[in-house]
Amino acid sequence: MKKKLIFSTALVLSIGLAGCGGEKAKEEPQKENDPKTEEHQKVLAKTVDDVIKYFKEDGLELGEVSDLPNDEFGNIRKEGKRILIPSLGVDSGGRLFLFDSEENLQKAKSYYDELGNSGPMFYSHTHQSGLFLIQMNGDMEDNEFAKYAASLETAVTGSTTIKIKEESKTNKADNLTVANVGDVVKDDFAGTYTITDLYEAPTDKYKSADVEFSIDGIKTAKLKAENPDLIETAAETNVLILSITGENLSDDTVSFHPDTAKMTTDTKRQIEANVMISPYESDFIGKVIQKGEVIFDLGEEGLDGVKELKFIFEPTSKNARKIGEEITVVVPVNKK
């Protein structure tokens, strides 16, 4: 009798343990759908703000983001944001839309695409993913826009087929004097200079009264202006940069103003130095040496077709009275 009781008890325990094991076995696969696990997975974008979060996570440049006014497809879009991209210039960037239908999205995309076909100055980038549409200023480089388009696709679909070209790291120089071709120099006031060419500089020294000076370097650059209206240039322009060293040979305080120089070309252009962005200190207190840059705005033409430059420097002065001669320097245009 005792043997039967012991056997029955063992059987019950065995069945109970087997049942527990079965429950555990059933519970194991469910861990894959555990909410805590899902917290580590990216949620695909449902709103414009979701896409902007992806842009930020992908390290893309973003300035101020604001709501679009109703007159920008407000009657057919669900959401719309204006995105500023500081490197493109003041009040430049693009737009990010979410539409309620494919038909309405295509209306907006066609508007921007057709506007771009009407002329280069109206061109802008566009890319669609799902019912999202991104539009960016045409001044943005193609490969840079591809990064935003790829980020948008990843946000909306979870992946992208857009290929981003590998870019060489930007060479940054501390100042314009030492900058070489391809170097980028950021000036908080003027904007961003990208050096395009170096030219042979004269080896002579020039003298006006007690100031002796030399032109140590000549280079051209593409300037993206920080505030075009303030410095009186286009948002993007070509500039010529003179690096000048001046020395006062006397003990007196004198003034030499290369930043007010004029330049003429053999193509019959006359350009005054842009004093707003020419960082050259004009007062020489005693026997001092000063270095700096004098910058001329070449506009869209740059130095196309120019074979000779002539620079006219104002005389040295003392106590607001001219004491030296006007200096003219003629320089052949020869690339290094």
Rosetta blueprint (number, residue, H / E / L):
1 M L
2 K H
3 K H
4 K H
5 L H
6 I H
7 F H
8 S H
9 T H
10 A H
11 L H
12 V H
13 L H
14 S H
15 I H
16 G H
17 L H
18 A H
19 G H
20 C H
21 G H
22 G H
23 E H
24 K H
25 A H
26 K H
27 E H
28 E H
29 P H
30 Q H
31 K H
32 E H
33 N H
34 D L
35 P H
36 K H
37 T H
38 E H
39 E L
40 H L
41 Q L
42 K L
43 V L
44 L L
45 A L
46 K L
47 T L
48 V H
49 D H
50 D H
51 V H
52 I H
53 K H
54 Y H
55 F H
56 K H
57 E H
58 D L
59 G L
60 L L
61 E L
62 L L
63 G L
64 E L
65 V E
66 S E
67 D E
68 L L
69 P L
70 N L
71 D L
72 E L
73 F L
74 G L
75 N L
76 I L
77 R E
78 K E
79 E E
80 G E
81 K E
82 R E
83 I E
84 L E
85 I L
86 P H
87 S H
88 L H
89 G L
90 V L
91 D L
92 S L
93 G E
94 G E
95 R E
96 L E
97 F E
98 L E
99 F E
100 D L
101 S L
102 E H
103 E H
104 N H
105 L H
106 Q H
107 K H
108 A H
109 K H
110 S H
111 Y H
112 Y H
113 D H
114 E H
115 L H
116 G H
117 N H
118 S L
119 G L
120 P H
121 M H
122 F H
123 Y L
124 S E
125 H E
126 T E
127 H E
128 Q E
129 S E
130 G L
131 L L
132 F E
133 L E
134 I E
135 Q E
136 M E
137 N E
138 G L
139 D L
140 M L
141 E L
142 D H
143 N H
144 E H
145 F H
146 A H
147 K H
148 Y H
149 A H
150 A H
151 S H
152 L H
153 E H
154 T H
155 A H
156 V H
157 T H
158 G L
159 S L
160 T L
161 T L
162 I L
163 K L
164 I L
165 K L
166 E L
167 E L
168 S L
169 K L
170 T L
171 N L
172 K E
173 A L
174 D L
175 N L
176 L L
177 T L
178 V L
179 A L
180 N L
181 V L
182 G L
183 D L
184 V E
185 V E
186 K E
187 D E
188 D L
189 F L
190 A L
191 G E
192 T E
193 Y E
194 T E
195 I E
196 T E
197 D E
198 L E
199 Y E
200 E L
201 A L
202 P L
203 T L
204 D L
205 K E
206 Y E
207 K E
208 S E
209 A L
210 D L
211 V E
212 E E
213 F E
214 S E
215 I E
216 D E
217 G E
218 I E
219 K E
220 T E
221 A E
222 K E
223 L E
224 K E
225 A E
226 E L
227 N L
228 P H
229 D H
230 L H
231 I H
232 E L
233 T L
234 A L
235 A L
236 E E
237 T E
238 N E
239 V E
240 L E
241 I E
242 L E
243 S E
244 I E
245 T E
246 G E
247 E E
248 N E
249 L L
250 S L
251 D L
252 D L
253 T E
254 V E
255 S E
256 F L
257 H L
258 P H
259 D H
260 T H
261 A L
262 K E
263 M E
264 T E
265 T E
266 D L
267 T L
268 K L
269 R L
270 Q E
271 I E
272 E E
273 A E
274 N L
275 V H
276 M H
277 I H
278 S L
279 P L
280 Y L
281 E L
282 S L
283 D E
284 F E
285 I E
286 G L
287 K L
288 V L
289 I E
290 Q E
291 K E
292 G E
293 E E
294 V E
295 I E
296 F E
297 D E
298 L E
299 G E
300 E L
301 E L
302 G L
303 L L
304 D L
305 G L
306 V L
307 K L
308 E E
309 L E
310 K E
311 F E
312 I E
313 F E
314 E L
315 P L
316 T L
317 S E
318 K E
319 N L
320 A L
321 R E
322 K E
323 I L
324 G L
325 E L
326 E L
327 I E
328 T E
329 V E
330 V E
331 V E
332 P E
333 V L
334 N L
335 K E
336 K L
